[in-house]
Amino acid sequence: MIGYTLDDHVEGDTIIFECTPPAVGVIMAALAGDLSTLARDVLLQTLLFVAAGSGGFELEAEGAGLGDRCRTHAQEGFWGLVQIGLTGTAEDAETIADICEYFELGGDKAGFYQAELRERMGAKTKRGRRRLTL
């Protein structure tokens, strides 16, 4: 992934494009596979920027806006995201909690897992600080 980026292809300054919903599906599928740490970080950051983004307020002909279509693809991979957040780094946990919050994934269950991810992030951060102070 070095030298390649998704910037301004899938989103640009959190503005999403017509190609973004299918790209979210591809990102979710890629995250389910075996990736390098760098590739996973790039894909999670892209997904976060997409989740925070907007594609305008007009609805498409089929009645779903770009953001709704992106959200649908992300919801399909919700459990995969949670697994990455609970087994990955503290930064992964924080990013995925933010993605869940922006996309409003899963209602109450998403809220529960967001809290778990943030707790995990805080525990890892505190553990890292303790090691530094010893």
Buried (B, 14 or more C-beta within 10 A) or exposed (E): EEEEEBEEEBBEEBBBBEEBBEBBBEBBEEBBEEBEEEBBBBBBBBBBBBBBBEBEEEEBEEEBBBBEBBBBBBBEBBEBBBBBBBEBBBBBBBBBBBBBBBBEBBEEEBBEBBEBBBEBBEEBBEEEEEEEEE
